[in-house]
Amino acid sequence: MDDKLKVSKNVPDNVIRHEFMGVLVKIAKDKYITRAKMFSNIVDAVKLSFDKHFLPAMSKYLNIHDFRLNRYYNEPVDNTLKAYLPILDGVFKSYCHRKPGHKE
């Protein structure tokens, strides 16, 4: 078996996408089923939570690709990153935390 396949992709001190979704579902269940008793099923509780709370709060982040196209994926940024790559690489290597079992 390849060594790369043995390394876990889960980062223990960060929330990954499915865990974040699980938190949102638990919030909806607690708010609209357990406490308010507005719904008897999780589907309706999650739908209301997304429509009323989550999507309006996250709407400013839904078009993040516009930022990439307009501000990041352009020639001046590319030239700057290429020019300073040795310095940025050195800073990254000195401050990144290696995970157990990770090989360079």
C-alpha positions in Angstrom: 0.0 0.0 0.0 1.3 3.5 -0.9 2.5 5.6 2.1 0.4 8.5 0.8 -2.8 6.5 1.3 -2.0 5.8 5.0 -1.9 9.5 6.0 -5.3 10.7 7.3 -6.8 13.6 5.5 -8.7 14.7 8.7 -7.2 17.6 10.5 -8.0 17.0 14.2 -8.2 20.7 15.3 -10.3 21.9 12.5 -14.0 21.4 11.6 -14.4 19.6 8.3 -17.4 20.1 6.0 -19.6 17.3 7.1 -19.0 18.1 10.8 -20.0 21.7 10.1 -23.2 20.5 8.4 -23.9 18.2 11.4 -23.7 21.2 13.7 -26.2 23.2 11.6 -28.6 20.2 11.6 -28.3 19.9 15.4 -28.9 23.6 15.9 -32.1 23.4 13.7 -33.3 20.3 15.5 -32.7 21.9 19.0 -34.3 25.2 18.0 -37.4 24.1 16.0 -38.1 20.5 17.2 -36.9 20.3 20.8 -37.5 23.8 22.1 -40.1 25.5 20.0 -41.9 22.3 19.0 -42.7 23.9 15.6 -41.9 20.8 13.6 -42.0 17.0 14.1 -39.4 16.2 11.4 -35.8 17.3 10.9 -36.3 18.1 7.2 -38.7 21.0 7.8 -36.6 22.3 10.7 -33.4 22.4 8.6 -35.2 24.0 5.7 -36.5 26.8 7.8 -33.2 27.3 9.5 -31.4 27.6 6.2 -34.0 29.9 4.7 -34.4 32.1 7.7 -30.9 32.2 9.4 -28.0 30.3 7.7 -28.3 31.4 4.1 -28.8 35.1 4.9 -25.8 35.0 7.2 -23.6 33.2 4.7 -24.8 35.0 1.6 -21.8 37.3 1.5 -19.5 34.3 1.2 -21.4 32.5 -1.6 -19.7 34.4 -4.4 -16.2 33.9 -3.3 -15.1 32.9 -6.8 -15.6 36.5 -7.9 -12.8 37.5 -5.5 -10.6 34.9 -7.0 -11.2 35.9 -10.6 -11.0 39.7 -10.0 -8.3 39.9 -7.3 -6.3 36.7 -7.2 -6.0 35.1 -10.5 -4.2 37.8 -12.4 -0.8 38.4 -13.7 0.6 40.9 -11.1 -0.3 38.6 -8.2 1.2 35.6 -10.1 4.4 37.5 -10.8 4.6 38.6 -7.1 4.1 35.1 -5.8 6.7 33.7 -8.2 9.2 36.4 -7.2 8.8 35.8 -3.5 8.3 32.0 -3.6 11.6 31.1 -1.9 10.8 33.5 1.0 7.2 32.4 1.3 8.3 28.7 1.2 10.8 29.3 4.0 8.3 31.1 6.2 5.7 28.3 5.6 8.2 25.5 6.4 9.4 27.3 9.6 5.8 27.9 10.9 3.8 24.9 9.7 3.2 22.1 12.1 4.1 18.7 10.8 1.6 15.9 11.4 2.8 12.5 12.8 3.7 10.2 9.9 4.0 13.1 7.4 6.9 12.8 5.1 8.4 15.6 2.9 
